[in-house]
Amino acid sequence: MGKYFGISRYEIQPLLMQKYHLSDTDWDRLTELWHTYGMRHTGDMSNCTPSNHYYLQGILEHLAIEWDSWNEGMSKQLKDIIQTEFPQLIVQDREFEID
């Protein structure tokens, strides 16, 4: 278990956002990407993969960034977006993981 296990996401999320220089707008964009490229999408699922879903869900819900764990199965479209818009999130970091 990490040092933040069991602590509210709302207390820890600002720490992760500060470390990775993420604004509220960036967080909203990651949420949008999760709904578009994750398994939550209800329309055309051709660019949706479980790896997309779990990578973004890890960040948004668990505050864990696991690029090395998920990037191989991610769609090219999402990889390109992350590499362009969020290169700082191409890391393996579970420091702030809450569960």
C-alpha positions as CSV (number, residue, x, y, z in Angstrom):
1,M,0.0,0.0,0.0
2,G,1.1,3.5,-0.8
3,K,1.5,6.3,1.7
4,Y,-1.8,7.8,0.5
5,F,-3.9,4.6,0.6
6,G,-7.3,5.3,2.0
7,I,-7.0,9.1,1.8
8,S,-9.6,11.0,-0.2
9,R,-8.8,11.6,-3.8
10,Y,-9.8,15.2,-3.4
11,E,-7.0,15.7,-0.9
12,I,-4.3,14.0,-3.0
13,Q,-5.3,15.0,-6.6
14,P,-3.9,18.6,-6.2
15,L,-0.5,17.1,-5.3
16,L,-0.4,15.0,-8.5
17,M,-1.6,17.9,-10.6
18,Q,1.0,20.2,-9.1
19,K,3.8,17.7,-9.7
20,Y,2.8,17.2,-13.4
21,H,1.9,20.8,-14.1
22,L,-1.8,19.9,-14.8
23,S,-4.4,22.6,-14.7
24,D,-8.1,22.1,-14.2
25,T,-8.5,22.4,-17.9
26,D,-6.0,19.7,-18.4
27,W,-7.8,17.5,-16.0
28,D,-11.1,18.1,-17.9
29,R,-9.3,17.2,-21.1
30,L,-8.1,13.9,-19.7
31,T,-11.7,13.2,-18.6
32,E,-12.9,14.0,-22.1
33,L,-10.2,11.6,-23.5
34,W,-11.3,8.9,-21.1
35,H,-14.9,9.2,-22.3
36,T,-13.8,9.3,-26.0
37,Y,-11.1,6.6,-26.1
38,G,-11.9,4.5,-23.0
39,M,-14.5,1.8,-22.8
40,R,-17.1,4.3,-21.7
41,H,-17.8,5.6,-25.2
42,T,-21.2,4.6,-26.6
43,G,-20.7,5.4,-30.3
44,D,-17.9,4.2,-32.6
45,M,-15.7,2.0,-30.5
46,S,-13.0,1.5,-33.1
47,N,-10.4,3.7,-31.3
48,C,-11.4,2.5,-27.8
49,T,-9.2,-0.1,-26.1
50,P,-9.0,-1.5,-22.6
51,S,-5.5,-0.1,-22.3
52,N,-6.7,3.4,-23.2
53,H,-9.4,3.0,-20.5
54,Y,-7.1,1.7,-17.7
55,Y,-4.4,4.2,-18.4
56,L,-6.7,7.2,-18.1
57,Q,-8.8,5.7,-15.3
58,G,-5.6,5.1,-13.4
59,I,-4.8,8.8,-13.5
60,L,-8.3,10.1,-13.0
61,E,-9.6,7.7,-10.3
62,H,-6.6,6.2,-8.7
63,L,-4.0,8.9,-9.2
64,A,-1.6,6.4,-10.6
65,I,0.3,7.0,-13.9
66,E,1.2,3.8,-15.5
67,W,2.4,4.5,-19.1
68,D,4.7,1.4,-19.2
69,S,1.9,-0.9,-18.1
70,W,-0.6,0.2,-20.7
71,N,1.0,2.0,-23.7
72,E,1.5,-1.1,-25.9
73,G,-2.3,-1.7,-26.1
74,M,-3.3,1.9,-26.5
75,S,-4.7,3.2,-29.8
76,K,-2.4,5.3,-32.0
77,Q,-4.8,8.2,-31.7
78,L,-4.7,8.4,-28.0
79,K,-0.9,7.8,-27.8
80,D,-0.4,10.7,-30.2
81,I,-2.6,13.0,-28.1
82,I,-0.8,12.0,-24.9
83,Q,2.7,12.5,-26.5
84,T,1.7,15.9,-27.9
85,E,-0.5,17.4,-25.1
86,F,0.7,15.5,-22.0
87,P,4.3,14.3,-22.5
88,Q,4.9,14.7,-18.7
89,L,2.4,11.8,-18.3
90,I,4.6,9.3,-20.1
91,V,5.9,7.9,-16.9
92,Q,5.4,5.1,-14.4
93,D,4.5,6.8,-11.1
94,R,2.3,5.4,-8.4
95,E,3.5,7.8,-5.7
96,F,0.0,9.3,-5.2
97,E,-2.0,6.1,-5.7
98,I,-4.9,6.1,-3.3
99,D,-6.1,2.5,-3.6
